[in-house]
Amino acid sequence: MNLKALHSIGYGLYLITSKDGERINGQIANTVFQISSDPPTIAISINKQNLTNEFIKNSGLFAVSILAEETPLSLIGQFGFKSGRDVDKFADVNYQTTAQGLPYLEDDAVAYIEAKLIQDVDAGTHTIFIGEIVGAEVLKQGNPMTSIFICWH
């Protein structure tokens, strides 16, 4: 079996956010997809060790900022390679909050989607969170950022 075949799968890049009380956190993820249209439902996949996973489980809410193609790599690094347990990832980041109080990027996203958790599925190292969409807005015209996933062993 040649798992390098997985390198051919295309993905988007997203900022997934949630909250726990007044605390907010977010992380970069590449797995977001629509499940159904009635009710409008999406799914995300988040590593079990990440603080965002814990926040989603505690609040039952998550938001997805769909990153714009021109999103700076420094922002991806801030949310992708640092832990919210150690730093405030939203310091010096321009963001707004959804009706449920979840942060979304104001400048570097083409749209955001807000969801209420309806189910979570154990997927080994990750949890698949399924949420009913309770809010969504197009923020600006543009292309979403995409990436080729590199399989970790």
Secondary structure, 3 states (H helix, E strand, C coil): CCHHHHHHCEEECEEEEEEECCEEEEEEECCEEEEEECCEEEEEEEECCCHHHHHHHHHCEEEEEEEECCCCHHHHHHHHCCCCCCCCCCCCCCEEECCCCCEEECCCEEEEEEEEEEEEEEECCEEEEEEEEEEEEECCCCCECEEECCCCC
